[in-house]
Amino acid sequence: MAQRHQRGWLKKERRKDGETWMLFFRTTRESDGKRVEQKISVGTVHDFPTKASAWAEVERQQIHINKPDFRKRATFADLAQHYQQHELGERRSAIVDPKAHTTIAGYKRVLRNRLLPRWGKRMALSIQPLEVEEWLSAVKEEELLENPTLDKMRRVMSLVYKHGQRYGLISRREECNPLRFVRCKTISNYEAVILSPEQAFAVLVDLPEPERTLTLLAASTGLRISECLGLQWLDVNFDGSLIHVRRTWTWGKVGQPKSKASQAPVPMHLLLAEFMRAWQIRTPYPQPEDWVFPSFRLGGRKPRAANMLVEDYLRPAAVKAGVIAEGDPCRFGFHNLRHSLASFLVRSKTDPKTVQALLRHSDVKTTLQLYAHSVSADRMTAQGEVLQAILGGATPANSGLNAD
């Protein structure tokens, strides 16, 4: 019997973000053929106070609850829905590398905010390459978007088409994926703000703990902020002078390191170890499984939030140190410390392979050779040089950096 077209129904539920509109509908479970109830979050009641406004949001998001008949002509929204269910949801394949939760959230955001509003109702096979290319150019000009952002939109759209072809939802002929013929620059015009060692020290002086130790850790090791916040004390090996990167903390969730190269241990110079040990003595959460940089507001149950650290501490300290101007809208955060470390090492004529190893870049061919040895003397020396340059011989005892 053919399935009747359904609209579903809206109900309110109490959730972490507040009272939320949920779209309920029924679907056939593939495992046993039974009809079961499903639900999708639409938005908070605060944002959509009436049922009519919630239904309008359902239309805007183009939420499809009826299984499309792919024997007929599929829209781009049909392909996107199938892609999200199988690649970005709980049903994604277990035989391929799982996507990080940040990647999944980013792809869903591109689909929801960019691709579906523009292309959702179009027949997938009617979309032409030049249309997409002209649209990307117009969006770039109107919103001043960077090339990598545009390229991400192009890549996600291409993934939707490839998924449709893989599942036989559309023809597998090359011309049935218009994104194969869409040109898009990938190089960004963005120029990172680089801190000199003197500027880095000026920033450190103006920070309280634990933000000071966190910033010094990022500045001297090249660890990404998500990797710093994902550290537990059991990852800090004082005896072996190593920091193990076993997890990340982003968007309120524990994740995996970015790549195999990112999982390599990071050298911890004696100077850095002194500051880390001084913080461990002071923190109320010094046990092996405690977070190194915990949220005091949450009683140490979770790490700090990166965006709040930037807005409340790092950026104001950078303004006071004269690194950036008050009100300057430029991008500035912990990743600038990683750029600054690379710039310092290159200027100091550190061997390029040592720089690559210290920053744990994810070039597979290079990392397979470099990570055969866990830590080499030249990497430790390189980190010591940048610490000496930043601190000028200061230690937790004599620098005044431990002062509240």
HELIX and SHEET records of a PDB file:
HELIX    1   1 LYS A   51  GLN A   61  1                                  11    
HELIX    2   2 PHE A   76  GLU A   87  1                                  12    
HELIX    3   3 HIS A  101  VAL A  110  1                                  10    
HELIX    4   4 LEU A  111  LEU A  115  3                                   5    
HELIX    5   5 LEU A  116  TRP A  119  1                                   4    
HELIX    6   6 ALA A  124  SER A  126  5                                   3    
HELIX    7   7 PRO A  129  GLU A  143  1                                  15    
HELIX    8   8 ASN A  147  ARG A  166  1                                  20    
HELIX    9   9 GLU A  174  CYS A  176  5                                   3    
HELIX   10  10 PRO A  178  PHE A  181  5                                   4    
HELIX   11  11 PRO A  197  VAL A  205  1                                   9    
HELIX   12  12 GLU A  211  THR A  221  1                                  11    
HELIX   13  13 ILE A  225  LEU A  229  1                                   5    
HELIX   14  14 TRP A  233  ASP A  235  5                                   3    
HELIX   15  15 ALA A  261  GLN A  263  5                                   3    
HELIX   16  16 LEU A  270  ARG A  282  1                                  13    
HELIX   17  17 ALA A  306  LEU A  309  1                                   4    
HELIX   18  18 VAL A  310  LEU A  314  3                                   5    
HELIX   19  19 ARG A  315  LYS A  320  1                                   6    
HELIX   20  20 HIS A  335  ARG A  347  1                                  13    
HELIX   21  21 PRO A  352  LEU A  359  1                                   8    
HELIX   22  22 VAL A  364  LEU A  370  1                                   7    
HELIX   23  23 ALA A  377  LEU A  391  1                                  15    
SHEET    1   A 3 TRP A   9  ARG A  15  0                                        
SHEET    2   A 3 GLY A  18  THR A  28 -1                                        
SHEET    3   A 3 ARG A  35  THR A  44 -1                                        
SHEET    1   B 3 VAL A 236  ASN A 237  0                                        
SHEET    2   B 3 LEU A 242  ILE A 243 -1                                        
SHEET    3   B 3 VAL A 266  PRO A 267 -1                                        
SHEET    1   C 2 THR A 248  THR A 250  0                                        
SHEET    2   C 2 LYS A 253  GLY A 255 -1                                        
END                                                                             
